[in-house]
Amino acid sequence: MMTSLEGKIALITGGSRGIGRAIALELARQGADVVVNYRNRAQDADAVVNEIAGMGRRAIAVQANMADPADIERLFQMVVEAFGGLDILVCNAATGYIGDIMQQTVKTWDLTMNVNVRAVFLCAQAAFPLMSRRGGGRIVVLTSPGSGRAVPQYAAVGVSKAAVNALVIYLAVEFAPYGITVNAVSPGYCDTDALRYYPFLVDTMELVEDITPARRLVTPEDIAHVVAFLSSDKAAMICGEVITVDGGLFRLFPVVQKKEDDGR
C-alpha cells in the first residue's frame, strides 16, 4: 500500500538520537528513504540506518558538522550521489552554551548561532535547487518555545531560535512559488538527553507533567508525527508557520506565587 511519503528522499540533520532519530524512523515508516546526518555519534547513526533498512527503505549515515559550511556542502553532495535528489529537509541539529548572558563568550555565541541559524540558512540554500528540480519539497525546522520566553541559562539558544523563527518566515515566502513549503515545529518539554543539559528544566519536569493539560510530557514520537505530516502533500498549504507541540502547556495563564515570608 502506498504511504504518504512513498518515493520521497529525506535528510535529517542531527538524526542519530532523540527527536532526530524519531523523525528519521517515522519518515521511513511512511515510505521515505532517509539520509541520517550526525556529527560524532557514528554508532548511533548506524543503528538508525539499520533500523530503517529493516523496514525495507534505503538509508545512509553521513557525518557532517553543521558549524562548518564546507561540511554542509559535502553533505548535500553525498545526498545527490546516493539518491539523486531531495524532497524533504528536516533541520534538527542544534547546540548551545548553557549559561546566562554575562557568561557567554564570542566563541560560545558564534557556535550557537552558526549551528542553530546559519546552518539552517545554508541547508535551505543547498536544498532549494534539488527540490525545485523535482517540482517542490518540504523543509521543516526544529525550534523552541524558549525563543519567546526567558528560560534560565538558555539565553544564546533562545535568541538563536528566535532568529530561526524569523528565517522560516522569509524562506517560506520566497520558496512557496516553487512548491517548497517551509515551517517550524516547536516542542514543549520533551524527555530527551538534550533536556538533561539544562538543570533547571530537569528539576521542574515532574511539576510540568502535573500541570500540562495533556497530563504528560511530549515524546520524540509526538514531534515526529507532526514533522511527517508537514512533510506530506497534505500539508501543501501550511507555509511559514511555527507549530507548538506541548500538550497545551504554554496556553496556561502564568500564576506568580508569593514567596513565604522568610523574616527579612
Secondary structure in CASP SS format (residue, H / E / C, confidence):
PFRMAT SS
TARGET T0000
AUTHOR 0000-0000-0000
METHOD secondary structure of the structure
MODEL  1
M C 1.00
M C 1.00
T C 1.00
S C 1.00
L C 1.00
E C 1.00
G C 1.00
K C 1.00
I E 1.00
A E 1.00
L E 1.00
I E 1.00
T E 1.00
G C 1.00
G C 1.00
S C 1.00
R C 1.00
G H 1.00
I H 1.00
G H 1.00
R H 1.00
A H 1.00
I H 1.00
A H 1.00
L H 1.00
E H 1.00
L H 1.00
A H 1.00
R H 1.00
Q C 1.00
G C 1.00
A C 1.00
D E 1.00
V E 1.00
V E 1.00
V E 1.00
N E 1.00
Y E 1.00
R C 1.00
N C 1.00
R C 1.00
A H 1.00
Q H 1.00
D H 1.00
A H 1.00
D H 1.00
A H 1.00
V H 1.00
V H 1.00
N H 1.00
E H 1.00
I H 1.00
A H 1.00
G H 1.00
M C 1.00
G C 1.00
R C 1.00
R C 1.00
A E 1.00
I E 1.00
A E 1.00
V E 1.00
Q E 1.00
A C 1.00
N C 1.00
M C 1.00
A C 1.00
D C 1.00
P H 1.00
A H 1.00
D H 1.00
I H 1.00
E H 1.00
R H 1.00
L H 1.00
F H 1.00
Q H 1.00
M H 1.00
V H 1.00
V H 1.00
E H 1.00
A H 1.00
F H 1.00
G C 1.00
G C 1.00
L C 1.00
D C 1.00
I E 1.00
L E 1.00
V E 1.00
C E 1.00
N C 1.00
A C 1.00
A C 1.00
T C 1.00
G C 1.00
Y C 1.00
I C 1.00
G E 1.00
D C 1.00
I H 1.00
M H 1.00
Q H 1.00
Q C 1.00
T C 1.00
V H 1.00
K H 1.00
T H 1.00
W H 1.00
D H 1.00
L H 1.00
T H 1.00
M H 1.00
N H 1.00
V H 1.00
N H 1.00
V H 1.00
R H 1.00
A H 1.00
V H 1.00
F H 1.00
L H 1.00
C H 1.00
A H 1.00
Q H 1.00
A H 1.00
A H 1.00
F H 1.00
P H 1.00
L H 1.00
M H 1.00
S H 1.00
R H 1.00
R C 1.00
G C 1.00
G C 1.00
G E 1.00
R E 1.00
I E 1.00
V E 1.00
V E 1.00
L E 1.00
T C 1.00
S C 1.00
P H 1.00
G H 1.00
S H 1.00
G C 1.00
R C 1.00
A C 1.00
V C 1.00
P C 1.00
Q C 1.00
Y E 1.00
A H 1.00
A H 1.00
V H 1.00
G H 1.00
V H 1.00
S H 1.00
K H 1.00
A H 1.00
A H 1.00
V H 1.00
N H 1.00
A H 1.00
L H 1.00
V H 1.00
I H 1.00
Y H 1.00
L H 1.00
A H 1.00
V H 1.00
E H 1.00
F H 1.00
A H 1.00
P H 1.00
Y H 1.00
G C 1.00
I E 1.00
T E 1.00
V E 1.00
N E 1.00
A E 1.00
V E 1.00
S E 1.00
P E 1.00
G C 1.00
Y C 1.00
C E 1.00
D C 1.00
T C 1.00
D C 1.00
A H 1.00
L H 1.00
R H 1.00
Y H 1.00
Y C 1.00
P H 1.00
F H 1.00
L H 1.00
V H 1.00
D H 1.00
T C 1.00
M H 1.00
E H 1.00
L H 1.00
V H 1.00
E H 1.00
D H 1.00
I H 1.00
T C 1.00
P C 1.00
A C 1.00
R C 1.00
R C 1.00
L C 1.00
V E 1.00
T C 1.00
P H 1.00
E H 1.00
D H 1.00
I H 1.00
A H 1.00
H H 1.00
V H 1.00
V H 1.00
A H 1.00
F H 1.00
L H 1.00
S C 1.00
S C 1.00
D H 1.00
K H 1.00
A H 1.00
A C 1.00
M C 1.00
I C 1.00
C C 1.00
G C 1.00
E C 1.00
V E 1.00
I E 1.00
T E 1.00
V E 1.00
D C 1.00
G C 1.00
G C 1.00
L H 1.00
F H 1.00
R H 1.00
L C 1.00
F C 1.00
P C 1.00
V C 1.00
V C 1.00
Q C 1.00
K C 1.00
K C 1.00
E C 1.00
D C 1.00
D C 1.00
G C 1.00
R C 1.00
END
